[in-house]
Structure formats: C-alpha cells, structure tokens
Amino acid sequence: MTGGHEIHSLFWLAVTRLGEAQILLPAFCAGALWLALARPAGARGRLALGTAHAHDHPARLSALRWVAGIAATTVVTTVSKVAFLGFGIGIAALDFTGFSGHSMYAWAILPVLGAIVGGWRGALAGVALAMLITYSRVDLGAHSWSEAIAGMALGAAAAGWTLADYLAHPGAVRAPWWLPLLLAAWLTLLPMRAPPSRTHGLVVAISLKLSGRTRPYTRFELLAGLIHPSWEKRPAP
C-alpha cells in the first residue's frame, strides 16, 4: 500500500513540475519568437518576387497577444500572492490565498504551444496536459480547488485570446517536424534535471519587503480566523 502511494505521489510530482515557471517560460519565449518571426510556406518566394501580402506574417499579432496575456496574468497572479502572504488578504470561505501559478502558466502556455505544433488537435493536447497539472496542485496539497481553478481560468483566458487570432488564419505558420521533438525533450528531461523552483521564495521575499512583516501569513491563520485588518478590532485573548 505504501509503495502504491509513493508511486502515486511521484507521478503527480513529475506532472506538477511541468507547470513550473522555469520550465514553461523558456518554452513560451521560444514559441513567441517563432510566432513573431516565422513565415508561412511560400512567403519567401513571394517576398523575392515582390508579391508579399498580409497573410505572409499572420502570426505576429498572435505573438503580441500571447506576450501581453502572459505579462498580464503573471502580474495578477503575483499581486494575489503578495496580497495574502504580506497583507493577509484572502477569502477564507473559498480557501483562497492566491491564483495558482502552476495552473495559470500551464493553461496560458501549453495549449498555444500545442497549436503551433499541431493546430486544433495540438491545442487540445495542451489543454489535456494543463488539466493534469491543475489537478496535481490539489492532489499534492499545494493549492485548494478554488486557487487551482482560478489559475486555470486566468491562464485559459490568455491562451484563448491568443488562439482566437492564431487559429483564425488559414495560412498560420506551423512548426517544422523537429520542433515537436525538441519541445517533447524539453518537457521530459528538464523536470528531472532542473533544481527546485525558487519562485515561491522570491514572492515571499517581495511580500515581506512590501509589508514590513518578518514572516508571511499562512493558510492556517486564514481558515482559523486569525487574520484581522489593522482597522478591525481584534478579539480579546
């Protein structure tokens, strides 16, 4: 029984690492550059002949949308975490202490990477992997359902905004045969080699710096009703 539980935990630990910023953000940067710079088939020839048209660069707007979406969701997620860790702003009724960054990045990045590789089918594959990452955050006790789903909604909004433009172009660029292999190798090997993510520690440090506290607020304090705004009268001990 213990062995089965260990295998279960190791599986979800491996899955959840795929949602780390240090793994997904480099893949996002590569994908965004590809969207911004790659040209559809025949574009080079049309350019040489002086007959280039707008569809020769159909993915530049998609790249801009993706970059803007990732930037906005990163800010929102970070602010939500700082608000709780540094200032105790959370929602006890929903067990909410901030958006799940893993879930947000998984949904914001993986469906778009999948679309670059395989169109709608690739996007659906990215959605399936993002769903596993979201579930892993709850299964491992890193986040509540409200936090994981909120991160999912935030990331899905960024990906949906990007894909609404990218998949609408009949001549949208697709990745060459070797890019899916490189992406698969990256997502398979890096989680085994990369050191543990330090993003949470960085967010904690920022939270304490801004709030002037010596330690962050905890989920236990939120759920136990031990967090009280400075303007609210604290209960007598």
HUCORLIN-V729989 format. One record per residue. N is the residue number from 1. SS is DSSP state (H for helix, E for strand, - for the rest). OMEGA is omega in radians with two decimals (NA if undefined). D_CENTER is the distance of its C-alpha to the mean C-alpha in Angstrom with 1 decimal. Layout:
n->N ss->SS omega->OMEGA d_center->D_CENTER
n->N ss->SS omega->OMEGA d_center->D_CENTER
This chain:
n->1 ss->- omega->3.14 d_center->33.6
n->2 ss->H omega->3.13 d_center->32.1
n->3 ss->H omega->3.11 d_center->31.3
n->4 ss->H omega->3.12 d_center->29.5
n->5 ss->H omega->3.13 d_center->27.4
n->6 ss->H omega->3.11 d_center->26.5
n->7 ss->H omega->3.11 d_center->25.5
n->8 ss->H omega->-3.11 d_center->23.3
n->9 ss->H omega->3.14 d_center->21.6
n->10 ss->H omega->3.12 d_center->21.2
n->11 ss->H omega->-3.10 d_center->19.7
n->12 ss->H omega->3.03 d_center->16.9
n->13 ss->H omega->3.11 d_center->16.5
n->14 ss->H omega->3.14 d_center->16.1
n->15 ss->H omega->-3.05 d_center->13.5
n->16 ss->H omega->3.12 d_center->11.4
n->17 ss->H omega->3.12 d_center->11.6
n->18 ss->- omega->3.12 d_center->9.7
n->19 ss->- omega->-3.12 d_center->6.4
n->20 ss->- omega->-3.13 d_center->7.7
n->21 ss->H omega->-3.09 d_center->7.0
n->22 ss->H omega->3.11 d_center->10.6
n->23 ss->H omega->-3.05 d_center->10.1
n->24 ss->H omega->-3.08 d_center->7.2
n->25 ss->H omega->3.05 d_center->8.2
n->26 ss->H omega->3.09 d_center->11.8
n->27 ss->H omega->3.09 d_center->11.2
n->28 ss->H omega->-3.13 d_center->9.6
n->29 ss->H omega->3.11 d_center->12.7
n->30 ss->H omega->3.14 d_center->15.0
n->31 ss->H omega->3.14 d_center->14.0
n->32 ss->H omega->3.09 d_center->14.4
n->33 ss->H omega->3.11 d_center->17.7
n->34 ss->H omega->3.14 d_center->18.8
n->35 ss->H omega->-3.07 d_center->18.4
n->36 ss->H omega->-2.97 d_center->20.2
n->37 ss->H omega->-3.07 d_center->23.0
n->38 ss->- omega->-3.13 d_center->23.7
n->39 ss->- omega->3.09 d_center->26.6
n->40 ss->- omega->3.12 d_center->27.6
n->41 ss->- omega->3.11 d_center->30.6
n->42 ss->- omega->-3.08 d_center->33.8
n->43 ss->H omega->-3.12 d_center->32.4
n->44 ss->H omega->3.14 d_center->34.0
n->45 ss->H omega->3.12 d_center->37.3
n->46 ss->H omega->3.12 d_center->37.2
n->47 ss->H omega->3.14 d_center->36.5
n->48 ss->H omega->-3.14 d_center->39.4
n->49 ss->H omega->-3.13 d_center->41.6
n->50 ss->- omega->-3.11 d_center->40.6
n->51 ss->- omega->-3.13 d_center->39.3
n->52 ss->- omega->3.10 d_center->35.6
n->53 ss->- omega->-3.00 d_center->34.0
n->54 ss->H omega->-3.10 d_center->30.9
n->55 ss->H omega->3.10 d_center->29.3
n->56 ss->H omega->3.07 d_center->29.4
n->57 ss->H omega->-3.02 d_center->26.2
n->58 ss->- omega->-3.01 d_center->24.4
n->59 ss->- omega->-3.11 d_center->20.9
n->60 ss->H omega->3.09 d_center->21.1
n->61 ss->H omega->3.09 d_center->20.2
n->62 ss->H omega->3.13 d_center->17.2
n->63 ss->H omega->3.13 d_center->16.1
n->64 ss->H omega->3.11 d_center->16.8
n->65 ss->H omega->-3.11 d_center->15.0
n->66 ss->H omega->3.13 d_center->11.8
n->67 ss->H omega->3.13 d_center->12.3
n->68 ss->H omega->3.13 d_center->13.4
n->69 ss->H omega->3.12 d_center->10.5
n->70 ss->H omega->3.13 d_center->7.9
n->71 ss->H omega->-3.11 d_center->10.7
n->72 ss->H omega->-3.12 d_center->11.4
n->73 ss->H omega->3.08 d_center->8.3
n->74 ss->H omega->3.13 d_center->8.1
n->75 ss->H omega->-3.12 d_center->11.8
n->76 ss->H omega->-3.14 d_center->11.8
n->77 ss->H omega->-3.12 d_center->9.7
n->78 ss->H omega->3.13 d_center->11.9
n->79 ss->H omega->-3.13 d_center->14.9
n->80 ss->H omega->3.13 d_center->14.6
n->81 ss->H omega->3.11 d_center->14.6
n->82 ss->H omega->-3.13 d_center->17.4
n->83 ss->H omega->3.13 d_center->19.3
n->84 ss->H omega->-3.04 d_center->19.6
n->85 ss->H omega->-3.09 d_center->20.0
n->86 ss->H omega->-3.01 d_center->22.4
n->87 ss->H omega->3.07 d_center->24.0
n->88 ss->- omega->-3.12 d_center->23.7
n->89 ss->- omega->3.13 d_center->22.3
n->90 ss->- omega->3.13 d_center->20.9
n->91 ss->E omega->-3.08 d_center->22.1
n->92 ss->H omega->-3.09 d_center->24.2
n->93 ss->H omega->3.14 d_center->25.0
n->94 ss->H omega->-3.06 d_center->21.5
n->95 ss->- omega->-3.04 d_center->20.7
n->96 ss->E omega->3.11 d_center->17.9
n->97 ss->- omega->3.13 d_center->17.1
n->98 ss->- omega->3.12 d_center->13.8
n->99 ss->- omega->3.05 d_center->10.4
n->100 ss->- omega->3.13 d_center->8.5
n->101 ss->H omega->3.11 d_center->5.8
n->102 ss->H omega->-3.12 d_center->5.3
n->103 ss->H omega->-3.13 d_center->5.5
n->104 ss->H omega->-3.12 d_center->3.7
n->105 ss->H omega->3.13 d_center->0.2
n->106 ss->H omega->-3.10 d_center->3.9
n->107 ss->H omega->-3.11 d_center->5.6
n->108 ss->H omega->-2.98 d_center->5.1
n->109 ss->H omega->-2.99 d_center->6.0
n->110 ss->H omega->3.11 d_center->8.1
n->111 ss->H omega->3.13 d_center->10.5
n->112 ss->H omega->3.06 d_center->11.3
n->113 ss->H omega->3.12 d_center->12.0
n->114 ss->H omega->-3.14 d_center->14.0
n->115 ss->H omega->3.11 d_center->15.8
n->116 ss->H omega->-3.10 d_center->16.8
n->117 ss->H omega->-2.99 d_center->18.3
n->118 ss->H omega->3.11 d_center->19.9
n->119 ss->H omega->-3.10 d_center->19.8
n->120 ss->H omega->3.14 d_center->19.4
n->121 ss->H omega->3.09 d_center->19.8
n->122 ss->H omega->3.11 d_center->17.1
n->123 ss->H omega->3.12 d_center->14.7
n->124 ss->H omega->3.06 d_center->15.9
n->125 ss->H omega->3.09 d_center->15.5
n->126 ss->H omega->3.09 d_center->11.7
n->127 ss->H omega->-3.14 d_center->11.7
n->128 ss->H omega->3.12 d_center->13.9
n->129 ss->H omega->3.11 d_center->11.8
n->130 ss->H omega->3.11 d_center->8.7
n->131 ss->H omega->3.11 d_center->11.6
n->132 ss->H omega->3.14 d_center->12.8
n->133 ss->H omega->3.11 d_center->9.9
n->134 ss->H omega->3.13 d_center->9.9
n->135 ss->H omega->-3.11 d_center->13.7
n->136 ss->H omega->-3.12 d_center->13.7
n->137 ss->H omega->3.11 d_center->12.5
n->138 ss->H omega->-3.11 d_center->15.5
n->139 ss->H omega->-3.12 d_center->17.8
n->140 ss->- omega->3.12 d_center->17.5
n->141 ss->- omega->-3.13 d_center->18.1
n->142 ss->- omega->-3.12 d_center->15.2
n->143 ss->- omega->2.99 d_center->14.4
n->144 ss->- omega->3.10 d_center->16.6
n->145 ss->H omega->-3.11 d_center->16.1
n->146 ss->H omega->3.14 d_center->15.9
n->147 ss->H omega->-3.14 d_center->13.0
n->148 ss->H omega->-3.13 d_center->11.0
n->149 ss->H omega->3.09 d_center->12.2
n->150 ss->H omega->3.08 d_center->11.6
n->151 ss->H omega->3.10 d_center->7.9
n->152 ss->H omega->-3.12 d_center->8.3
n->153 ss->H omega->-3.13 d_center->10.6
n->154 ss->H omega->3.14 d_center->8.8
n->155 ss->H omega->3.14 d_center->6.0
n->156 ss->H omega->3.11 d_center->9.1
n->157 ss->H omega->3.12 d_center->11.2
n->158 ss->H omega->3.13 d_center->9.6
n->159 ss->H omega->-3.14 d_center->9.7
n->160 ss->H omega->3.12 d_center->13.1
n->161 ss->H omega->3.12 d_center->14.5
n->162 ss->H omega->-3.07 d_center->13.9
n->163 ss->H omega->3.11 d_center->15.3
n->164 ss->H omega->3.09 d_center->18.2
n->165 ss->H omega->-3.03 d_center->19.5
n->166 ss->H omega->-3.08 d_center->18.8
n->167 ss->- omega->3.12 d_center->20.2
n->168 ss->- omega->-3.11 d_center->23.1
n->169 ss->- omega->3.13 d_center->24.7
n->170 ss->- omega->-3.13 d_center->27.2
n->171 ss->- omega->-3.10 d_center->27.3
n->172 ss->- omega->-3.13 d_center->23.5
n->173 ss->- omega->3.04 d_center->23.1
n->174 ss->- omega->-3.10 d_center->22.1
n->175 ss->- omega->3.03 d_center->21.2
n->176 ss->- omega->-3.02 d_center->24.3
n->177 ss->H omega->-3.04 d_center->25.1
n->178 ss->H omega->-3.09 d_center->24.1
n->179 ss->H omega->3.07 d_center->20.5
n->180 ss->H omega->3.12 d_center->19.3
n->181 ss->H omega->3.12 d_center->21.3
n->182 ss->H omega->3.13 d_center->19.7
n->183 ss->H omega->3.12 d_center->16.1
n->184 ss->H omega->3.11 d_center->17.3
n->185 ss->H omega->-3.14 d_center->19.1
n->186 ss->H omega->-3.09 d_center->16.1
n->187 ss->H omega->-3.13 d_center->13.9
n->188 ss->H omega->-3.00 d_center->17.2
n->189 ss->H omega->-3.04 d_center->18.8
n->190 ss->H omega->3.11 d_center->16.4
n->191 ss->H omega->3.14 d_center->15.3
n->192 ss->H omega->-3.06 d_center->19.1
n->193 ss->H omega->-3.04 d_center->20.0
n->194 ss->- omega->3.06 d_center->17.4
n->195 ss->- omega->3.11 d_center->18.5
n->196 ss->- omega->-3.12 d_center->16.7
n->197 ss->- omega->-3.14 d_center->13.8
n->198 ss->- omega->-3.06 d_center->15.4
n->199 ss->H omega->-3.13 d_center->12.7
n->200 ss->H omega->3.11 d_center->14.0
n->201 ss->H omega->3.11 d_center->17.5
n->202 ss->H omega->3.13 d_center->16.9
n->203 ss->H omega->3.09 d_center->15.7
n->204 ss->H omega->-3.13 d_center->18.7
n->205 ss->H omega->3.11 d_center->21.0
n->206 ss->H omega->-3.13 d_center->20.0
n->207 ss->H omega->-3.13 d_center->20.5
n->208 ss->H omega->3.13 d_center->23.9
n->209 ss->H omega->-3.10 d_center->24.9
n->210 ss->H omega->-3.07 d_center->24.5
n->211 ss->H omega->-3.11 d_center->26.0
n->212 ss->- omega->3.12 d_center->28.8
n->213 ss->- omega->3.11 d_center->28.3
n->214 ss->- omega->3.09 d_center->29.0
n->215 ss->- omega->-3.12 d_center->26.5
n->216 ss->- omega->3.00 d_center->23.4
n->217 ss->- omega->-3.10 d_center->23.8
n->218 ss->- omega->3.10 d_center->23.1
n->219 ss->H omega->3.14 d_center->22.2
n->220 ss->H omega->-3.14 d_center->25.8
n->221 ss->H omega->3.13 d_center->27.2
n->222 ss->H omega->-3.06 d_center->25.3
n->223 ss->H omega->3.13 d_center->26.4
n->224 ss->- omega->3.13 d_center->29.9
n->225 ss->- omega->-3.08 d_center->30.4
n->226 ss->- omega->3.12 d_center->31.0
n->227 ss->- omega->-3.12 d_center->29.0
n->228 ss->- omega->3.09 d_center->31.2
n->229 ss->- omega->-3.09 d_center->30.8
n->230 ss->- omega->-3.11 d_center->33.4
n->231 ss->- omega->-3.09 d_center->35.3
n->232 ss->- omega->-3.14 d_center->35.7
n->233 ss->- omega->-3.12 d_center->38.6
n->234 ss->- omega->3.11 d_center->37.7
n->235 ss->- omega->3.13 d_center->39.6
n->236 ss->- omega->3.13 d_center->42.6
n->237 ss->- omega->NA d_center->42.2
